[in-house]
Amino acid sequence: MSISEKSVFRRPQIANQAEWALILLHGVGSTGRDIISLSDHLAENFPTVAFCAPDGVAPSDTNERGRQWFSIIGVTEENRKGRLLPALSELNLMIDKEAATIGLDRSRVILLGFSQGTIMALHLAASGSDIAGVIGLSGRLAGPVLVQELWPPIALIHGTQDPIISIDVARDTATWLHDAGSKATLTEIEGLGHQIDDRALSAASDALYSIVTGAITF
């Protein structure tokens, strides 16, 4: 299934006020409607940011009411990257459409992902996409990525007690990004599992502020 207009959930936004777009990418079994709720915690401090959240491109393997970006049935370290690549083209098309709808260039689009949504956001950045930044919650890269000269700002936020994507994998992801030329940061949330709490939200808000004010640069 391609991402369609009906599967993108938007927070109401004053017309012609948006200077940035934050696209929120959910994890396996969730939906855009679920993750758009994060905008309730962010919008007050970012009045010029438009928020939208697409559904993943396929029905979830684990929740009949949810969506996913790629299947996790039988996923391994060896096949994970191959599985996500087809969804990247769909995500790119959605970013172009949303940026045009809001009236912004792609360079004003920031991605915030959770879990599998973070995987998608990071690999989009690693593909050379000209997005403004990535905020990755409880996610990872599928493996090492190619060196590139220009990277968007990347802020990783991860719980030290995550049982789904371990903190060691998050640390590996930060290392892979650094080896590829990125200046990605990793904020470790002590005792947090595979979830988003007030501390993670605060770190995400700080990262968003840093990106939109230019405190984090290429």
Backbone torsions as a table, in degrees:
resi	resn	phi	psi	omega
1	MET	NA	132.2	173.7
2	SER	-80.6	153.4	175.9
3	ILE	-68.2	127.0	-177.2
4	SER	-117.0	169.0	179.0
5	GLU	-56.5	-37.0	-176.4
6	LYS	-70.5	-17.9	-176.1
7	SER	-100.8	12.0	177.9
8	VAL	-111.1	121.3	-177.9
9	PHE	-104.4	128.8	-174.0
10	ARG	-120.1	142.7	170.3
11	ARG	-80.7	137.9	177.6
12	PRO	-53.8	138.5	-175.4
13	GLN	-138.6	136.2	177.5
14	ILE	-62.9	129.6	-176.4
15	ALA	-57.6	138.3	174.3
16	ASN	65.5	11.9	-179.8
17	GLN	-97.1	-22.8	-173.9
18	ALA	-68.1	130.4	173.8
19	GLU	-110.1	-16.2	179.4
20	TRP	-140.4	156.9	171.1
21	ALA	-123.2	131.1	173.5
22	LEU	-109.4	114.4	179.2
23	ILE	-101.3	121.5	-175.8
24	LEU	-99.9	128.7	-175.4
25	LEU	-115.2	118.5	-173.7
26	HIS	-80.1	171.5	176.8
27	GLY	-93.7	-177.0	-177.8
28	VAL	-62.1	132.3	175.8
29	GLY	85.8	-3.6	-179.7
30	SER	-104.0	-169.2	-179.9
31	THR	-144.8	168.5	174.2
32	GLY	-61.1	-36.5	179.8
33	ARG	-61.9	-35.5	178.9
34	ASP	-67.1	-51.3	-171.5
35	ILE	-77.7	-20.0	177.7
36	ILE	-63.5	-18.3	178.3
37	SER	-62.6	-21.9	176.5
38	LEU	-62.2	-26.0	179.8
39	SER	-64.4	-23.1	177.2
40	ASP	-61.2	-29.4	-177.5
41	HIS	-91.9	-12.9	-174.4
42	LEU	-111.1	-30.2	-168.2
43	ALA	-62.0	-36.3	-175.2
44	GLU	-59.5	-37.2	-178.5
45	ASN	-88.8	-5.3	-177.5
46	PHE	-134.5	70.4	-175.0
47	PRO	-67.9	-17.0	-179.7
48	THR	-101.4	13.1	177.2
49	VAL	-104.5	127.0	172.6
50	ALA	-90.4	138.8	-176.8
51	PHE	-115.1	134.0	174.0
52	CYS	-147.7	156.8	-175.8
53	ALA	-146.1	112.8	178.2
54	PRO	-84.3	155.4	167.2
55	ASP	-74.0	149.1	172.3
56	GLY	-60.6	165.0	-168.5
57	VAL	-80.4	-9.9	-175.8
58	ALA	-140.1	155.7	173.9
59	PRO	-60.8	146.2	-178.5
60	SER	-71.3	142.6	173.5
61	ASP	-73.4	-20.7	-169.5
62	THR	-113.1	-11.6	-177.1
63	ASN	-148.4	113.2	-173.9
64	GLU	-63.3	-19.2	178.5
65	ARG	-96.3	-4.5	-175.8
66	GLY	-104.0	-178.1	-178.9
67	ARG	-129.6	170.6	176.3
68	GLN	-151.7	162.2	177.7
69	TRP	-89.1	-33.8	173.7
70	PHE	-155.0	159.3	-176.0
71	SER	-70.3	141.6	175.9
72	ILE	-106.7	0.9	177.5
73	ILE	-70.1	118.2	-179.6
74	GLY	73.1	15.3	-178.7
75	VAL	-69.6	141.2	179.3
76	THR	-133.2	171.0	175.4
77	GLU	-60.7	-30.1	-176.8
78	GLU	-79.3	-33.3	-173.3
79	ASN	-105.3	-4.5	-175.1
80	ARG	-59.9	-45.6	-176.8
81	LYS	-64.4	-40.1	179.0
82	GLY	-63.2	-31.8	-179.9
83	ARG	-72.0	-34.6	-175.0
84	LEU	-81.1	-23.1	-172.8
85	LEU	-58.1	-43.8	179.3
86	PRO	-59.5	-35.7	-179.0
87	ALA	-71.9	-22.1	179.6
88	LEU	-62.9	-38.1	-179.9
89	SER	-66.0	-38.6	176.6
90	GLU	-64.2	-42.0	-179.9
91	LEU	-64.7	-39.4	177.4
92	ASN	-60.6	-42.7	178.8
93	LEU	-63.4	-41.1	179.5
94	MET	-63.8	-41.4	179.1
95	ILE	-61.5	-43.7	177.8
96	ASP	-59.7	-43.7	-177.7
97	LYS	-66.8	-44.3	-178.9
98	GLU	-67.3	-41.0	178.3
99	ALA	-60.8	-42.1	179.0
100	ALA	-66.3	-39.9	179.9
101	THR	-61.8	-41.7	-178.4
102	ILE	-79.6	-22.5	-179.3
103	GLY	89.9	34.2	-178.2
104	LEU	-124.7	157.3	171.5
105	ASP	-80.1	156.7	178.1
106	ARG	-57.8	-27.1	-178.9
107	SER	-69.4	-3.9	176.5
108	ARG	-109.2	14.9	-178.9
109	VAL	-104.4	127.8	176.8
110	ILE	-114.3	139.4	177.6
111	LEU	-106.1	132.9	171.9
112	LEU	-121.8	118.5	-177.7
113	GLY	-119.3	155.9	170.6
114	PHE	-123.5	129.6	175.7
115	SER	56.4	-115.8	-180.0
116	GLN	-62.3	-29.7	175.2
117	GLY	-63.4	-34.8	175.4
118	THR	-67.3	-40.1	176.9
119	ILE	-56.0	-46.3	179.8
120	MET	-62.4	-45.9	-177.6
121	ALA	-62.7	-43.3	-178.9
122	LEU	-65.9	-40.4	-179.3
123	HIS	-74.1	-26.7	172.7
124	LEU	-65.6	-43.7	176.9
125	ALA	-62.5	-38.9	-178.9
126	ALA	-70.9	-15.7	179.0
127	SER	-83.3	-2.4	-179.9
128	GLY	94.0	10.4	-179.9
129	SER	-60.9	141.9	-174.9
130	ASP	-90.4	43.9	176.5
131	ILE	-79.0	166.2	-173.9
132	ALA	-83.8	-22.9	-178.5
133	GLY	172.6	167.5	178.6
134	VAL	-133.7	131.8	170.5
135	ILE	-116.1	114.6	-172.6
136	GLY	-113.6	114.2	179.2
137	LEU	-101.4	126.1	172.2
138	SER	52.4	43.5	-177.9
139	GLY	-130.6	-163.9	-173.9
140	ARG	-166.3	168.3	161.8
141	LEU	-87.7	156.9	175.3
142	ALA	-75.0	-14.5	-179.6
143	GLY	165.4	-175.0	178.4
144	PRO	-57.2	150.6	-179.8
145	VAL	-125.3	165.9	-176.2
146	LEU	-72.6	149.5	175.5
147	VAL	-66.7	137.5	171.3
148	GLN	-140.6	152.4	-173.2
149	GLU	-71.9	-41.2	-176.0
150	LEU	-114.5	128.5	175.7
151	TRP	-125.3	146.7	169.8
152	PRO	-74.8	162.1	172.8
153	PRO	-59.4	137.7	179.4
154	ILE	-131.7	124.8	177.2
155	ALA	-119.0	115.1	176.8
156	LEU	-96.4	137.3	-179.6
157	ILE	-132.3	124.2	-168.7
158	HIS	-150.2	140.5	176.8
159	GLY	-80.6	141.7	-178.9
160	THR	-73.1	-15.8	-179.6
161	GLN	-113.9	28.7	-179.9
162	ASP	-68.7	117.4	-179.3
163	PRO	-86.8	-9.2	-176.8
164	ILE	-95.9	-52.1	174.3
165	ILE	-123.0	105.8	-170.3
166	SER	-66.7	158.4	177.2
167	ILE	-62.2	-29.7	177.5
168	ASP	-64.0	-38.5	177.5
169	VAL	-68.2	-37.2	176.0
170	ALA	-62.9	-40.5	177.6
171	ARG	-66.0	-39.8	175.2
172	ASP	-60.4	-41.6	179.6
173	THR	-60.3	-44.4	177.6
174	ALA	-60.7	-40.9	178.6
175	THR	-64.6	-43.9	178.9
176	TRP	-60.8	-40.9	178.8
177	LEU	-65.4	-44.5	178.8
178	HIS	-62.0	-41.6	179.8
179	ASP	-63.4	-26.3	-179.2
180	ALA	-90.9	1.4	175.8
181	GLY	106.0	-3.0	179.4
182	SER	-80.0	153.0	174.0
183	LYS	-104.9	36.8	-176.9
184	ALA	-56.1	144.5	175.5
185	THR	-108.6	153.0	176.3
186	LEU	-127.6	118.4	174.4
187	THR	-103.0	118.7	179.9
188	GLU	-96.2	126.4	-179.6
189	ILE	-100.1	109.4	-173.7
190	GLU	-61.5	127.1	174.8
191	GLY	79.9	-3.6	-177.7
192	LEU	-80.7	139.1	176.0
193	GLY	-90.2	-147.9	-178.4
194	HIS	-89.0	74.7	-174.0
195	GLN	-163.1	177.4	178.8
196	ILE	-119.4	121.0	175.0
197	ASP	-115.7	-173.6	-177.3
198	ASP	-61.3	-34.1	179.2
199	ARG	-67.8	-41.9	178.1
200	ALA	-66.1	-40.4	177.3
201	LEU	-63.2	-40.1	178.6
202	SER	-64.0	-41.9	178.1
203	ALA	-64.8	-38.4	177.8
204	ALA	-65.5	-41.2	177.9
205	SER	-62.7	-42.1	177.9
206	ASP	-61.8	-41.5	179.8
207	ALA	-66.0	-42.0	178.6
208	LEU	-61.9	-43.7	177.9
209	TYR	-59.8	-43.4	-178.9
210	SER	-63.8	-38.2	179.6
211	ILE	-68.7	-48.0	-174.1
212	VAL	-73.2	-22.1	177.9
213	THR	-95.4	-4.4	178.7
214	GLY	83.3	10.4	179.2
215	ALA	-69.5	-28.3	170.4
216	ILE	-105.3	126.5	-177.6
217	THR	-121.6	173.8	178.0
218	PHE	-64.3	NA	NA
